[in-house]
């Protein structure tokens, strides 16, 4: 499921960029050929987690249910 989910947003030509993970919130980030930053986060815990994302000079607050995957996309200039 996660690979199919990622393939929808991370197309050929995208490159992986640095991101910082925690044990309960592993994540991966990509810069697409269309200049979009895509961050995919998995809540690998048994409970709902709230977290912050700092990306491209912006801050975002989000919550994921246990086992859920979230995709966050920024269109960059």
PyMOL commands that place a pseudoatom at each C-alpha (Angstrom):
pseudoatom trace, name=CA, resn=UNK, resi=1, chain=A, elem=C, hetatm=0, pos=[0.000, 0.000, 0.000]
pseudoatom trace, name=CA, resn=UNK, resi=2, chain=A, elem=C, hetatm=0, pos=[2.715, 2.493, 0.934]
pseudoatom trace, name=CA, resn=UNK, resi=3, chain=A, elem=C, hetatm=0, pos=[4.622, 1.981, -2.322]
pseudoatom trace, name=CA, resn=UNK, resi=4, chain=A, elem=C, hetatm=0, pos=[1.473, 2.534, -4.389]
pseudoatom trace, name=CA, resn=UNK, resi=5, chain=A, elem=C, hetatm=0, pos=[0.672, 5.593, -2.301]
pseudoatom trace, name=CA, resn=UNK, resi=6, chain=A, elem=C, hetatm=0, pos=[4.159, 7.050, -2.802]
pseudoatom trace, name=CA, resn=UNK, resi=7, chain=A, elem=C, hetatm=0, pos=[4.152, 6.334, -6.546]
pseudoatom trace, name=CA, resn=UNK, resi=8, chain=A, elem=C, hetatm=0, pos=[1.067, 8.509, -6.945]
pseudoatom trace, name=CA, resn=UNK, resi=9, chain=A, elem=C, hetatm=0, pos=[2.968, 11.600, -5.733]
pseudoatom trace, name=CA, resn=UNK, resi=10, chain=A, elem=C, hetatm=0, pos=[6.631, 10.791, -6.396]
pseudoatom trace, name=CA, resn=UNK, resi=11, chain=A, elem=C, hetatm=0, pos=[7.046, 10.423, -10.135]
pseudoatom trace, name=CA, resn=UNK, resi=12, chain=A, elem=C, hetatm=0, pos=[10.115, 9.490, -12.207]
pseudoatom trace, name=CA, resn=UNK, resi=13, chain=A, elem=C, hetatm=0, pos=[12.681, 12.273, -12.112]
pseudoatom trace, name=CA, resn=UNK, resi=14, chain=A, elem=C, hetatm=0, pos=[12.074, 13.005, -8.424]
pseudoatom trace, name=CA, resn=UNK, resi=15, chain=A, elem=C, hetatm=0, pos=[15.052, 12.961, -6.083]
pseudoatom trace, name=CA, resn=UNK, resi=16, chain=A, elem=C, hetatm=0, pos=[15.181, 12.084, -2.431]
pseudoatom trace, name=CA, resn=UNK, resi=17, chain=A, elem=C, hetatm=0, pos=[16.092, 14.937, -0.085]
pseudoatom trace, name=CA, resn=UNK, resi=18, chain=A, elem=C, hetatm=0, pos=[17.052, 15.022, 3.586]
pseudoatom trace, name=CA, resn=UNK, resi=19, chain=A, elem=C, hetatm=0, pos=[14.382, 14.649, 6.261]
pseudoatom trace, name=CA, resn=UNK, resi=20, chain=A, elem=C, hetatm=0, pos=[14.547, 13.947, 9.985]
pseudoatom trace, name=CA, resn=UNK, resi=21, chain=A, elem=C, hetatm=0, pos=[12.597, 10.983, 11.381]
pseudoatom trace, name=CA, resn=UNK, resi=22, chain=A, elem=C, hetatm=0, pos=[11.655, 9.727, 14.812]
pseudoatom trace, name=CA, resn=UNK, resi=23, chain=A, elem=C, hetatm=0, pos=[11.101, 6.042, 15.654]
pseudoatom trace, name=CA, resn=UNK, resi=24, chain=A, elem=C, hetatm=0, pos=[7.300, 6.428, 15.691]
pseudoatom trace, name=CA, resn=UNK, resi=25, chain=A, elem=C, hetatm=0, pos=[7.126, 8.741, 12.653]
pseudoatom trace, name=CA, resn=UNK, resi=26, chain=A, elem=C, hetatm=0, pos=[9.455, 7.459, 9.937]
pseudoatom trace, name=CA, resn=UNK, resi=27, chain=A, elem=C, hetatm=0, pos=[9.299, 9.638, 6.840]
pseudoatom trace, name=CA, resn=UNK, resi=28, chain=A, elem=C, hetatm=0, pos=[10.870, 10.279, 3.488]
pseudoatom trace, name=CA, resn=UNK, resi=29, chain=A, elem=C, hetatm=0, pos=[11.026, 13.474, 1.431]
pseudoatom trace, name=CA, resn=UNK, resi=30, chain=A, elem=C, hetatm=0, pos=[11.375, 14.044, -2.305]
pseudoatom trace, name=CA, resn=UNK, resi=31, chain=A, elem=C, hetatm=0, pos=[11.787, 16.999, -4.638]
pseudoatom trace, name=CA, resn=UNK, resi=32, chain=A, elem=C, hetatm=0, pos=[9.808, 16.336, -7.803]
pseudoatom trace, name=CA, resn=UNK, resi=33, chain=A, elem=C, hetatm=0, pos=[10.705, 17.414, -11.332]
pseudoatom trace, name=CA, resn=UNK, resi=34, chain=A, elem=C, hetatm=0, pos=[7.788, 19.872, -11.042]
pseudoatom trace, name=CA, resn=UNK, resi=35, chain=A, elem=C, hetatm=0, pos=[9.515, 21.593, -8.088]
pseudoatom trace, name=CA, resn=UNK, resi=36, chain=A, elem=C, hetatm=0, pos=[7.192, 20.159, -5.439]
pseudoatom trace, name=CA, resn=UNK, resi=37, chain=A, elem=C, hetatm=0, pos=[8.406, 18.975, -2.055]
pseudoatom trace, name=CA, resn=UNK, resi=38, chain=A, elem=C, hetatm=0, pos=[6.623, 15.739, -1.093]
pseudoatom trace, name=CA, resn=UNK, resi=39, chain=A, elem=C, hetatm=0, pos=[6.923, 14.367, 2.443]
pseudoatom trace, name=CA, resn=UNK, resi=40, chain=A, elem=C, hetatm=0, pos=[5.417, 10.969, 3.247]
pseudoatom trace, name=CA, resn=UNK, resi=41, chain=A, elem=C, hetatm=0, pos=[5.002, 10.158, 6.955]
pseudoatom trace, name=CA, resn=UNK, resi=42, chain=A, elem=C, hetatm=0, pos=[3.984, 6.843, 8.570]
pseudoatom trace, name=CA, resn=UNK, resi=43, chain=A, elem=C, hetatm=0, pos=[2.598, 6.736, 12.103]
pseudoatom trace, name=CA, resn=UNK, resi=44, chain=A, elem=C, hetatm=0, pos=[4.249, 3.489, 13.167]
pseudoatom trace, name=CA, resn=UNK, resi=45, chain=A, elem=C, hetatm=0, pos=[2.897, 3.674, 16.731]
pseudoatom trace, name=CA, resn=UNK, resi=46, chain=A, elem=C, hetatm=0, pos=[-0.167, 2.143, 18.354]
pseudoatom trace, name=CA, resn=UNK, resi=47, chain=A, elem=C, hetatm=0, pos=[-1.743, 5.526, 19.084]
pseudoatom trace, name=CA, resn=UNK, resi=48, chain=A, elem=C, hetatm=0, pos=[-2.735, 8.761, 17.403]
pseudoatom trace, name=CA, resn=UNK, resi=49, chain=A, elem=C, hetatm=0, pos=[0.233, 11.163, 17.147]
pseudoatom trace, name=CA, resn=UNK, resi=50, chain=A, elem=C, hetatm=0, pos=[0.410, 14.921, 16.662]
pseudoatom trace, name=CA, resn=UNK, resi=51, chain=A, elem=C, hetatm=0, pos=[3.575, 16.391, 15.163]
pseudoatom trace, name=CA, resn=UNK, resi=52, chain=A, elem=C, hetatm=0, pos=[5.050, 19.420, 13.425]
pseudoatom trace, name=CA, resn=UNK, resi=53, chain=A, elem=C, hetatm=0, pos=[6.670, 19.645, 10.008]
pseudoatom trace, name=CA, resn=UNK, resi=54, chain=A, elem=C, hetatm=0, pos=[9.083, 22.389, 9.052]
pseudoatom trace, name=CA, resn=UNK, resi=55, chain=A, elem=C, hetatm=0, pos=[9.689, 22.510, 5.310]
pseudoatom trace, name=CA, resn=UNK, resi=56, chain=A, elem=C, hetatm=0, pos=[10.501, 25.128, 2.705]
pseudoatom trace, name=CA, resn=UNK, resi=57, chain=A, elem=C, hetatm=0, pos=[10.365, 27.901, 5.311]
pseudoatom trace, name=CA, resn=UNK, resi=58, chain=A, elem=C, hetatm=0, pos=[6.871, 26.932, 6.456]
pseudoatom trace, name=CA, resn=UNK, resi=59, chain=A, elem=C, hetatm=0, pos=[5.584, 25.169, 9.574]
pseudoatom trace, name=CA, resn=UNK, resi=60, chain=A, elem=C, hetatm=0, pos=[2.695, 22.749, 9.679]
pseudoatom trace, name=CA, resn=UNK, resi=61, chain=A, elem=C, hetatm=0, pos=[0.899, 20.974, 12.530]
pseudoatom trace, name=CA, resn=UNK, resi=62, chain=A, elem=C, hetatm=0, pos=[-0.680, 17.579, 11.752]
pseudoatom trace, name=CA, resn=UNK, resi=63, chain=A, elem=C, hetatm=0, pos=[-2.132, 14.472, 13.399]
pseudoatom trace, name=CA, resn=UNK, resi=64, chain=A, elem=C, hetatm=0, pos=[-2.114, 10.887, 12.122]
pseudoatom trace, name=CA, resn=UNK, resi=65, chain=A, elem=C, hetatm=0, pos=[-4.045, 7.928, 13.489]
pseudoatom trace, name=CA, resn=UNK, resi=66, chain=A, elem=C, hetatm=0, pos=[-2.130, 4.797, 14.480]
pseudoatom trace, name=CA, resn=UNK, resi=67, chain=A, elem=C, hetatm=0, pos=[-0.819, 3.048, 11.369]
pseudoatom trace, name=CA, resn=UNK, resi=68, chain=A, elem=C, hetatm=0, pos=[-1.862, 5.874, 9.040]
pseudoatom trace, name=CA, resn=UNK, resi=69, chain=A, elem=C, hetatm=0, pos=[0.196, 7.347, 6.220]
pseudoatom trace, name=CA, resn=UNK, resi=70, chain=A, elem=C, hetatm=0, pos=[0.127, 11.078, 5.486]
pseudoatom trace, name=CA, resn=UNK, resi=71, chain=A, elem=C, hetatm=0, pos=[1.409, 12.879, 2.407]
pseudoatom trace, name=CA, resn=UNK, resi=72, chain=A, elem=C, hetatm=0, pos=[2.279, 16.566, 2.577]
pseudoatom trace, name=CA, resn=UNK, resi=73, chain=A, elem=C, hetatm=0, pos=[3.029, 18.554, -0.574]
pseudoatom trace, name=CA, resn=UNK, resi=74, chain=A, elem=C, hetatm=0, pos=[4.484, 22.036, -1.038]
pseudoatom trace, name=CA, resn=UNK, resi=75, chain=A, elem=C, hetatm=0, pos=[4.697, 23.745, -4.414]
pseudoatom trace, name=CA, resn=UNK, resi=76, chain=A, elem=C, hetatm=0, pos=[7.986, 25.635, -4.422]
pseudoatom trace, name=CA, resn=UNK, resi=77, chain=A, elem=C, hetatm=0, pos=[8.817, 28.683, -6.516]
for i in range(1, 77): cmd.bond("trace and resi %d" % i, "trace and resi %d" % (i + 1))
show_as sticks, trace
zoom trace
